[in-house]
Amino acid sequence: MIYLSDFISLIFPRICAGCGNSLWKKEEVLCHSCEYYLPRTNFHFQHENPVTRMFWGRVHLETAAAFLYFNKGNKVQRMIHQLKYKGKKEIGIFLGNRYGQDLKYAPRFNAADAIIPVPLHRKKYMQRGYNQSEQFALGLSVSMNIPVHRHLLERTRANETQTRKSRFSRFQNVNDIFSVKNPYDWSGKHLILVDDVVTTGATLEACIMALESIPDVKISVACIATTLH
């Protein structure tokens, strides 16, 4: 007997976000092969890793890490593109859930009080219908049992796309565009700031500088992927 779900899958096959092949019944978002061969960085095991070193002398962080390596043309780039531009929100939740299973055993991350996604400007949020960083945050939250607070950090004005900008130009492009709601309510808290891809770190740095208005705040960073090796 063919069940309704099997019939639907024949008409609308579920596709692996990594390789594009059909998923088997128990596979979710990625086929077992793509999930097994994800290019994990394991930066959360290293206090001094390429992501933390990028922020040295710029802002103070408890720690920073990224789940995967992002290279032009690799499966991670394909997944990020689908997450950001093709409405595949489930990719962000899936990757967040998987990374959260690692971070919940990482002492520098697992004692955090809240997860804060890098916000989109409201116009871009309306166009896209969701924030890709928030989807990643939701996945982390499920695994780590740490709440997401998406309204703590706000983007006060829109900025130009960061694509093809230099590191200095990227920082100028996002400087002073973030603000914190009720900073004294979060005094002494440890926050995990999350984004999709970290390249120059300009957007994250601008967010961290805004979050530093919170008295005695501790800030860590976790991203889906990084171009840094």
C-alpha positions as CSV (number, residue, x, y, z in Angstrom):
1,M,0.0,0.0,0.0
2,I,1.3,3.4,-0.9
3,Y,0.7,5.9,1.9
4,L,-0.2,9.5,1.3
5,S,3.3,10.7,2.3
6,D,4.9,8.3,-0.1
7,F,2.6,9.4,-2.9
8,I,3.3,13.1,-2.2
9,S,7.1,12.4,-2.2
10,L,6.7,10.9,-5.7
11,I,5.2,14.1,-7.0
12,F,7.2,16.5,-4.8
13,P,10.4,14.7,-4.0
14,R,12.4,15.9,-1.0
15,I,15.8,17.1,-2.2
16,C,19.1,17.1,-0.3
17,A,20.2,20.7,0.2
18,G,23.8,19.6,-0.3
19,C,24.0,17.4,-3.4
20,G,20.5,17.8,-4.8
21,N,19.7,14.0,-4.7
22,S,16.4,12.7,-3.4
23,L,16.3,12.1,0.4
24,W,15.4,8.8,1.9
25,K,12.5,8.6,4.3
26,K,14.5,9.1,7.5
27,E,16.8,11.7,6.1
28,E,16.2,15.4,7.0
29,V,17.5,18.3,4.9
30,L,20.8,16.6,4.1
31,C,21.4,13.0,2.9
32,H,23.5,10.9,5.3
33,S,26.5,11.2,3.0
34,C,26.4,15.1,2.8
35,E,25.9,15.3,6.6
36,Y,28.8,13.0,7.3
37,Y,31.1,14.9,5.0
38,L,30.2,18.4,6.2
39,P,33.5,20.4,6.4
40,R,33.4,21.0,10.1
41,T,35.9,23.4,11.6
42,N,35.8,22.2,15.2
43,F,36.8,25.7,16.2
44,H,34.7,25.4,19.4
45,F,37.5,23.1,20.7
46,Q,40.1,25.9,20.2
47,H,40.0,29.1,22.2
48,E,42.5,30.6,19.7
49,N,41.1,29.9,16.3
50,P,40.8,31.9,13.1
51,V,37.5,33.5,14.0
52,T,38.6,34.6,17.5
53,R,41.9,35.9,16.2
54,M,40.0,38.1,13.7
55,F,38.5,40.1,16.6
56,W,41.7,40.5,18.6
57,G,42.4,44.2,19.3
58,R,39.0,45.1,17.9
59,V,36.4,44.0,20.5
60,H,36.4,41.8,23.5
61,L,34.8,38.3,23.2
62,E,34.5,35.3,25.5
63,T,35.0,33.1,22.5
64,A,34.0,32.7,18.8
65,A,33.5,29.8,16.4
66,A,31.9,28.8,13.1
67,F,30.4,25.4,12.4
68,L,31.6,24.9,8.7
69,Y,34.1,26.0,6.2
70,F,32.7,28.1,3.4
71,N,34.5,27.9,0.0
72,K,33.3,29.1,-3.3
73,G,31.4,26.4,-5.1
74,N,31.2,24.0,-2.2
75,K,28.1,22.4,-0.7
76,V,28.1,24.9,2.2
77,Q,27.8,27.8,-0.2
78,R,24.9,26.0,-1.9
79,M,23.1,25.6,1.4
80,I,23.7,29.2,2.5
81,H,22.4,30.4,-0.8
82,Q,19.2,28.3,-0.5
83,L,18.8,29.5,3.1
84,K,19.1,33.2,2.3
85,Y,17.5,33.5,-1.1
86,K,15.3,30.4,-1.8
87,G,13.2,30.4,1.3
88,K,14.7,27.2,2.7
89,K,14.4,28.2,6.4
90,E,14.7,24.6,7.4
91,I,18.4,24.5,6.4
92,G,19.2,27.1,9.1
93,I,17.3,25.3,11.8
94,F,18.8,22.0,10.8
95,L,22.4,23.3,10.9
96,G,21.7,25.2,14.1
97,N,20.4,22.0,15.7
98,R,23.5,20.0,14.6
99,Y,25.9,22.7,15.8
100,G,24.1,23.1,19.1
101,Q,24.7,19.4,19.8
102,D,28.4,20.2,19.7
103,L,28.3,23.6,21.5
104,K,26.2,22.2,24.5
105,Y,29.4,20.4,25.5
106,A,31.7,23.4,25.0
107,P,32.2,25.2,28.3
108,R,32.6,28.6,26.8
109,F,29.2,28.4,25.1
110,N,26.9,26.2,27.1
111,A,26.6,28.5,30.1
112,A,25.2,31.4,28.0
113,D,21.9,33.1,29.0
114,A,20.5,34.0,25.5
115,I,21.1,33.6,21.8
116,I,20.9,36.8,19.8
117,P,20.6,36.7,15.9
118,V,22.2,39.5,13.9
119,P,19.0,41.4,12.8
120,L,17.9,42.3,9.4
121,H,16.4,45.7,8.6
122,R,12.6,45.6,8.7
123,K,12.4,46.3,4.9
124,K,14.6,43.3,4.1
125,Y,12.8,41.2,6.6
126,M,9.5,42.0,4.9
127,Q,11.0,41.2,1.5
128,R,12.5,37.9,2.6
129,G,9.8,36.9,5.2
130,Y,12.4,35.7,7.7
131,N,15.9,36.3,9.1
132,Q,18.3,33.5,8.1
133,S,20.4,34.1,11.2
134,E,17.3,33.7,13.4
135,Q,16.6,30.3,11.9
136,F,20.1,29.2,12.8
137,A,19.5,30.6,16.3
138,L,16.3,28.6,16.7
139,G,18.1,25.4,15.8
140,L,20.8,26.2,18.4
141,S,18.2,26.9,21.0
142,V,16.6,23.5,20.6
143,S,19.8,21.6,21.1
144,M,21.3,23.9,23.8
145,N,18.1,24.8,25.7
146,I,19.0,28.5,25.6
147,P,16.3,31.0,24.6
148,V,16.5,33.2,21.5
149,H,15.8,36.9,22.0
150,R,15.5,38.4,18.5
151,H,14.3,41.9,19.7
152,L,17.2,42.7,22.0
153,L,19.4,43.9,19.1
154,E,17.9,46.1,16.4
155,R,19.1,47.3,13.0
156,T,18.2,51.0,12.9
157,R,18.8,51.6,9.3
158,A,19.3,49.7,6.1
159,N,22.8,49.3,4.6
160,E,24.2,48.4,1.2
161,T,25.1,44.8,0.4
162,Q,28.5,43.8,1.8
163,T,29.4,41.8,-1.3
164,R,32.6,42.9,-3.1
165,K,33.4,45.5,-0.4
166,S,36.8,45.7,1.3
167,R,37.2,45.0,5.0
168,F,37.3,48.8,5.8
169,S,34.4,49.6,3.5
170,R,32.4,46.8,5.1
171,F,33.0,48.3,8.6
172,Q,32.0,51.8,7.4
173,N,28.9,50.3,5.8
174,V,27.6,48.9,9.1
175,N,29.0,51.3,11.6
176,D,26.4,52.7,14.0
177,I,23.5,50.9,12.5
178,F,22.7,48.6,15.4
179,S,21.1,49.5,18.8
180,V,20.2,47.6,22.0
181,K,16.8,47.7,23.6
182,N,16.8,48.1,27.4
183,P,20.5,47.4,27.9
184,Y,20.3,47.5,31.7
185,D,17.9,44.6,31.7
186,W,20.7,42.4,30.4
187,S,23.4,43.5,32.8
188,G,26.0,40.7,33.5
189,K,24.5,38.3,31.0
190,H,26.4,36.0,28.6
191,L,25.0,36.4,25.1
192,I,25.8,34.3,22.0
193,L,25.6,36.5,18.9
194,V,24.9,34.4,15.8
195,D,25.2,35.1,12.0
196,D,25.3,33.0,8.8
197,V,28.7,33.6,7.3
198,V,31.7,35.4,8.9
199,T,34.2,36.8,6.4
200,T,35.7,40.1,7.6
201,G,33.7,40.2,10.8
202,A,32.5,43.8,10.1
203,T,28.8,43.2,10.7
204,L,29.5,41.2,13.9
205,E,31.9,43.8,15.2
206,A,29.3,46.5,14.8
207,C,26.8,44.3,16.6
208,I,29.3,43.6,19.4
209,M,30.0,47.3,19.8
210,A,26.3,47.9,20.3
211,L,25.9,45.1,22.7
212,E,28.8,46.5,24.8
213,S,26.4,49.2,26.0
214,I,25.1,46.5,28.3
215,P,26.9,46.7,31.7
216,D,29.2,43.7,32.4
217,V,28.0,41.8,29.4
218,K,29.8,38.8,28.1
219,I,29.6,38.1,24.4
220,S,30.4,35.0,22.3
221,V,30.0,34.5,18.6
222,A,28.7,31.4,16.7
223,C,28.2,31.3,12.9
224,I,27.1,28.7,10.4
225,A,30.2,29.1,8.3
226,T,33.4,31.0,7.8
227,T,35.8,31.7,4.9
228,L,38.7,31.7,7.3
229,H,41.0,28.8,7.5
